[in-house]
Amino acid sequence: MRNSKTVLIDRHPGRSTQTIGLARELGTDPDLIHEPSVGVVGTKGDSQCYLGVAAKVDAIHACLKGRIGKGADQLRLRLVQPEFTIATSDGIRNGTREMRYSLIGREVTHDALCEHLEATGLAGTIAVVACDKPPVGTLAALLEHNQPAIIMSDGPIHPGHDPNTGEALDIVSAYQVAGHPDPEYRHHIACHACPGFGSCGGMFTYNTMQTFIGVVGMQPLHMVAPASDDRRRLDQFPAELVGHLAAMIEADLKPRDIVVRDSLRNAMIVAMAIGGSTNVTLHAPEIARAAGYGDFWKDVMTPEEFNHLSQHVVPVLTDARPYGKYSMVDIDEVGGVQVIVRELLDAGLLNGDVMTCTGETLAAQVARLEAKGVDGRVIHPVAKPYKPTGGLRVLGGNLSPDFSAILKLAGVEGGLANNTFIGKARVFEGERGLLTALDEEPGSFQDNDMVIVRYEGPSGAPGMPEMLDPTSRITTLCRERGIVIGLMTDARFSGGSVGLVIGHVGPEAALGGPIAFIENGDEIVVDLNVNELNCPAIADPDTLAKRKAAWDKAVADNGGIHPNCGIADTRLLHRARHTAVPATRGGGLHPNREVWVREPRAAERSGFVPKNRHRPQANKAF
């Protein structure tokens, strides 16, 4: 008697013919074409970040192929050919109009991978990711697909070195000399800042999010920190990844079993402890949404709890660029991300009982890896941290009624007297105007200026570009002249940005948020004692009403879009203009600005509360 699979082949030759042909071309058994399918995916783009991805994809694909077959120790699966998604280079395009596509690139990766996963019906996936946004889009797509999957980062680049001084260099070093008067010196730094290949090497957005993905449980911890050119990524890790994926398929362990409320909280706490990028507060809501939580800031961690943890519970443990000295390669040399996780677990700041892609709990994975203790130089202990408070702070106030504004406190180099900065507004209607002023009249910037850059949010730009270029130039101005210049914007920042810079101010100017009503000379108050960002002028109802009326007229006269908004001259930019959600929801593209949640899950409460080093009684609030 013929089995059902034979009947299926006989009845549907049109469906079978290409899978038979693919099996032959890939060198796998045509008899397995109707078994569950598995494959490898990766990201490609125009930068050094992506140059190492294809080799890892090929190595994992070959390893996976070697495990597939009908033998006793083999996997009865159909192998599909590797698939790649496209991506934008943040490093090359900062300060240009093309930077509007960076965050949109997260959405494009998500869409493209969703199509591949769902249309191909993948029952198991290994993803190799690089740069900043594709890893998040990849994880979101894997969470929505919710079949066994595992991620490996491609790895960071090695630091460069100035051959004349021996100073360690990276991409931020190159951006910070943009205002240097000697073009030969600028070129000299550019030539030596990024040797080799791999994603940005400091604790910028890439390494913040790779650490996040590891701690949230979707990447083995020891695979986060090694450099892109580390031979383990080709010789050792592929077999480990295939083994873990096979075990996940056997156990039916899926991404939504791993990415749960407490693992998301763990990952955000670690982001604080590494002085991570402000972009984590954009990406965590999108990851949480894909995992089934409607609102990260309600279902996972409230802004008030975020600030309490960062102010009173979680210190910065790493001496890492851009606010410190070392790179991710240095962190790998002293034991890797698992050392940081072990230190936080031992201090009672993480929930070690959450499941990970290795089939172990987080605590069990750290124990199996025999994570070292902290070295005290690159990674510091909780008892004697590199910085006493966490690296991130979210702000409310009359300029940020969405409680969306984010400050990378770990990167602030001065200007906070009694945790307060009072500045005078200098308004720019877009990043281009600020860059022109920095190019042509840098001396016009004064101590205690608060630079305002608006109409660069998710809808206004559109696309919410990051601003490593102007923040780096302002940082250099402040260092050279011994002054403090703040910057606030409805756009976002690179993880490499340092200084008193506040992003994600919302609602954004394009939607009539309060940042739209600031005028030159207004006083701006940043008060970290109460975590607020305020403009006293618009606290006056009459002043606010007058300014809002003028704004409303400008919008009405321009057909419903403020004239200072960027031009949406492609389908992608038009989609962003009309479907982007606010920063508090991740800044992604969702129809009708509603956050679409596939298979929503009820908010979970485990009862786990991180230890409070300063005020134990405050835990009762959480």
FENURUR-V402566 format. One record per helix or strand of 3 or more residues. SS is the DSSP state (H for helix, E for strand). FROM is the first residue (numbers start at 1). TO is the last residue. Records with the same first field share a line. If there is no record, write none. Layout:
SS=FROM-TO + FROM-TO
This chain:
H=4-11 + 13-26 + 30-32 + 48-50 + 53-67 + 90-93 + 97-120 + 133-145 + 171-176 + 183-193 + 205-215 + 221-223 + 232-235 + 237-251 + 255-258 + 261-273 + 280-290 + 296-299 + 303-313 + 328-333 + 337-346 + 362-368 + 382-384 + 409-411 + 431-440 + 442-444 + 468-481 + 509-511 + 514-517 + 536-539 + 541-557 + 571-579 + 583-585 + 591-593 + 616-621
E=37-45 + 83-87 + 122-129 + 149-153 + 393-396 + 405-407 + 420-428 + 449-453 + 486-489 + 501-503 + 523-527 + 532-534
